[in-house]
């Protein structure tokens, strides 16, 4: 379960670097994702935060490189689902506030 969460963090960090999500949105979704399957109970909140921090640290310089941001944004527009809003609800279910 930790490996899957790490992969989700890496993907979300790349999308943040491509300016698809702002930092708060990206992190809030990941925190919610960690709660749902009981990952926090399994590995602890500190480990969850370490995993998230490592993922976002790995992409921290990308936003200062406009060429890379442009390339990521183009790629995201090509691969994202055509109905982005309904995709999230189909894949993850309704979000609880």
C-alpha positions as CSV (number, residue, x, y, z in Angstrom):
1,X,0.0,0.0,0.0
2,X,2.9,2.4,0.7
3,X,4.3,1.8,-2.7
4,X,1.0,2.7,-4.4
5,X,0.8,5.9,-2.3
6,X,4.4,6.8,-3.2
7,X,3.5,6.5,-6.9
8,X,0.4,8.6,-6.4
9,X,2.5,11.3,-4.7
10,X,5.0,11.2,-7.5
11,X,2.3,11.6,-10.1
12,X,0.6,14.4,-8.2
13,X,3.9,16.2,-7.7
14,X,4.5,16.1,-11.5
15,X,1.1,17.5,-12.2
16,X,1.7,20.3,-9.6
17,X,5.0,21.1,-11.3
18,X,3.1,21.3,-14.6
19,X,0.8,23.8,-13.0
20,X,-2.2,21.5,-13.3
21,X,-2.8,21.7,-9.5
22,X,-1.8,24.2,-6.9
23,X,0.3,22.9,-4.0
24,X,-2.6,22.9,-1.5
25,X,-5.0,21.1,-3.7
26,X,-2.4,18.4,-4.6
27,X,-1.4,17.8,-0.9
28,X,-5.0,17.9,0.4
29,X,-6.0,15.2,-2.1
30,X,-3.0,13.0,-1.1
31,X,-3.8,13.4,2.6
32,X,-7.3,12.3,2.0
33,X,-6.1,9.4,-0.1
34,X,-3.8,8.3,2.7
35,X,-6.8,8.3,5.2
36,X,-9.1,6.2,3.1
37,X,-7.3,2.8,2.9
38,X,-6.0,3.1,6.5
39,X,-2.5,4.0,5.4
40,X,-2.0,6.5,8.2
41,X,-2.9,3.8,10.7
42,X,-0.5,1.4,9.1
43,X,2.6,3.6,8.6
44,X,1.9,6.7,10.6
45,X,1.3,10.3,9.7
46,X,5.0,11.2,9.9
47,X,5.8,8.6,7.2
48,X,2.9,9.8,5.0
49,X,4.3,13.3,5.2
50,X,7.9,12.1,4.4
51,X,6.6,10.4,1.3
52,X,4.7,13.5,0.1
53,X,7.6,15.8,0.9
54,X,10.1,13.6,-1.1
55,X,7.8,13.6,-4.1
56,X,7.4,17.4,-4.2
57,X,11.0,18.0,-3.4
58,X,12.0,16.0,-6.5
59,X,10.1,18.4,-8.7
60,X,10.8,21.7,-6.9
61,X,13.0,23.2,-9.6
62,X,10.7,22.4,-12.6
63,X,8.4,25.4,-12.1
64,X,11.3,27.8,-12.5
65,X,12.0,26.2,-15.9
66,X,9.2,27.5,-18.3
67,X,10.1,25.1,-21.0
68,X,9.5,22.1,-18.8
69,X,6.3,23.5,-17.4
70,X,5.1,24.0,-21.0
71,X,6.0,20.5,-22.0
72,X,4.3,18.9,-19.0
73,X,1.2,21.0,-19.6
74,X,1.0,19.9,-23.2
75,X,1.4,16.3,-22.2
76,X,-1.3,16.5,-19.6
77,X,-3.7,18.0,-22.1
78,X,-3.1,15.2,-24.4
79,X,-3.4,12.3,-21.9
80,X,-6.1,13.6,-19.5
81,X,-9.5,12.1,-19.7
82,X,-11.9,14.0,-22.0
83,X,-14.4,14.4,-19.1
84,X,-12.0,15.3,-16.3
85,X,-14.7,16.0,-13.7
86,X,-16.5,12.8,-14.1
87,X,-13.2,10.8,-14.2
88,X,-12.4,11.8,-10.7
89,X,-15.8,10.7,-9.3
90,X,-15.6,7.4,-11.2
91,X,-12.1,6.6,-10.1
92,X,-12.2,7.7,-6.5
93,X,-15.9,8.1,-5.6
94,X,-17.4,11.3,-4.1
95,X,-15.2,13.4,-1.9
96,X,-16.2,14.0,1.6
97,X,-15.6,17.5,2.9
